[in-house]
Amino acid sequence: MSERALVLSLLRAGDALVHLPAIAALARPERELHLLLQPASRPVAELLAPYATLHFLPANHAGDDPAPVAAALDALAAERFDVVFNLTHRTFAARLAARLGVARVVGLAAVGDRFTMTTPWFDYLNDWGCHAMTSVIHYGDVYCQAVGAPWTDPALRERLGLPTERAASERPLVALQATTSEAKKSWPPARWRALVVELRRRLPEARLVFLAAPSEREAVQAIAGEAEVAVCSLREAAALLAEARLLVTGDTALVHLGALVGAPVLLLSMGSSAFRELGPHGDGHVVLQADLPCAPCAHDPGCLLGADHPCVREIDPAAAAFAAVALATGGEPPAGRGMIAWRAGRDGRGLLAFSPLGPRPVETAAIARLREHLLAALPVEVTGSPAAPTPEAVTDGERATMAALAGALGALGGWLGSGDRVALEAVFAKVEQPFCLEVLRAFALRARTARERGGSLEPLRAEVARLERRLRAAA
């Protein structure tokens, strides 16, 4: 008898694409898989349908009370699922799963008035996923590992009805996506037009195509200049990207779609675009980000209220075109002045990791140690044979950053023993680097949550001490 399973993916269309590899891993012959989506995810329905029977809530719903969608839930409850995989890290989704009356929930679950994480991977997501600068494990890996599978579906293109190999063409296709959902992550139209001019000059034989949803037609046509505009669905975009030599985009759903179908992606990372958690997944993709200590930023710093965002200004069209041409032709994309280029690859566990090309930001080694610290506490389904990490050359600036963070963590450990608010403010006042501040903020928020729940802070103190020792040993 097959298991009947329901997957909850109740966020935006781009998030459903991040969930797709985990959904693919759950689609096994011995399991009857169903998927519940918000109406906002209808654009990706064709891409998800090969894996599961799709259900939709009657309206987008983000509140904590599932009562407004009770009728739809009653219909789902009649399906009598054996297990719910909650890939939506929201209390609403947990309450919804509880209302279905399914005894087994994987992910965030509601038990009466309490919420529990049924896998350590969702503990990670809860503790670190809201901190853009210090969220160092890709969400796609988090979801796949949470359901006990590595990131892999060798038949994905075939399942989506796409060619299994990229066709040869005299005019290689370069796809571009100019619009994003948030102004803080968007390149100005003039920059896109300048990029088209540069790409036309450097790749005269290429077919430059902007991809646009029907609602974006006029905005993209005003940007495109000499490039074509393809107004298409996500399913049609997937077919184009399956043939593309390159996708240049901001932080959009097409980042995930392009990576899924095998298009090399050049991500222009601006504002709160946290590429380590939501960048293109797979080998060889490249991210360009401003070389600023505050990048990627939180969602609401003051500079986002003004017209001038330094992280947007520093990504130059000529440098972006140079990186795009290198990526499209198999070369080594360099970073331009004022920017850092990052290449996507896999670590020894098969998990996505980003390595800088050229200059290394001073927090690079500290990020690597934080990642090692976090993964040491997580059960990992490994792809292939684990490989020892390659020894890295650490700069003096990186050593200084690790030493500074270790000192701050030592002071934080002392505060965890006292709980004195004035002492905590003193710890933060002595730290200047945004990355170090974000690490301290993550631990401080966890301490506050533990206090509110009446729990002991000793496990957290021990964790802080372990990370401090790791940093001091490396520095």
C-alpha positions, 0 to 999 in steps of 0.5 A: 500500500502506497504512502499518501503524502502532502507537501505544503509550499505556501509562499511565492512562485520563486519559493516553490521553485526553490522547493522543487528539488525537495518535491522531486526527491519526495516523488517516489514510486511507493508514495502518492504525492500531493502538493498544496500551493497558494494561488500566487504560485499558479505560474509554476503549476506546469513545472510542478505537475509532473511530480505531484497532484496539485491543490490550491488554497482559494486565496493567498493567505498569510495570517496565523489563523487557518479558519478563512480557508477551512472549507478547502482544508476540510476537503483536503482532510478527506484525502486522509494523508499519512504524512505532511512535509511542511516546506513553509516555515510559517506558523500558519502552515503549521496550524494548517497541518494540525487542522488536517489531523495528520499525525506525522509532520516533517518540518515546523509543526503545531502541537496545541499552542506550541510549535516544534521543529521536527528536523534539525534543518528547520532549527537551522532555518529558524535560527539563521534563516532571517539573517541575510549576511550570516545565512550560509547554507542554501535554502534548497539544500536545507529543504532537500536535507530536511526530507532526507535527500541530497539535491539531485534529479537527473531526469528533471529536464525530461520530466519538464518536457525539455530537451535533455541536451542544449541544441547547437546554434549559430546564434547563441541565446543570452537571456536577460531578466530585468524586473524584480519584485523589490526596488532595492534588488533592481538595476536601473533601466539605464544600466540594463540598456548599457549592458545590452550595448556592451553585450552586443559589442562583445557578442555580436553573434548572440541573440539577446532576449529579455524574458517578461511576464505579460504584466511586465511587457511595457516596462521591459520593452522600455528597457530592452533597446536593441534586444528582443522581448519574449513575453512568456509564461514560466513554462515557456521561459523554462524552454528558452532557458534550456537553450540559453548559453547564459541568464543575466538576472537580478534576484528573481524566480528565474534565478532558480528556474535557470539553474534547474534547467541548466542555464549558466546564471550571472546573478546581479546581487543587490540590496537584501539579495542573500545569494548564499541562501537563495542564489543559483544552485549548481556548479559554475554560476557566478554572482556579482555583488558590491564590495561593501561590508554591509552586503547583503543588507538587512531588509530595512536599513536607512539607505533603502529609503533614499534614491542612492543605493551604493550596492546598486551603483557599484555593479557596473554594466561594462564589468557585468558584460565582461563577466557575462561573456566569460561565463557564456564562453567558458572563461573565468569571470573576474570581479570589477572594481568595487565588486566581488565575484563569487562562483557557485560549487559544491563542498565535500558533502555535495552542498552548495558553497560560494567561493570568491574569484579574485579579492576575498572580503575580510569576512570570508574565512569567518563565514567558512568557520561559521558554516563548518560550525553549523553543519557539524550539528546537522545530519547530512545526506551526502552526494558522492564521497565526502572530500576533505576541504582544500586548504585555503590561504587566509589573508591578514584581514580575514585573520583579524576578522576571525579574531574580532568575532572570537573576542565578541563571542567570548564577551557574549558568552559572559553575558549569557551567564549574567543576562544583564541588558547593559552588559549586552549593549556593551558587547554590541557597542565594541563591534564594528563589522556588520558581519560580526554584528549579525552573528551576535544578533543571531545568538542574542535573539536565540537567547531571548527566545530561550528565556521567553520559553523558560529554557536553559541558556547553557546549551547556547553558551556551549555552542558560542564557546565552540564557535569561539574556539574554532575561530581562535584556532583558525586565526 
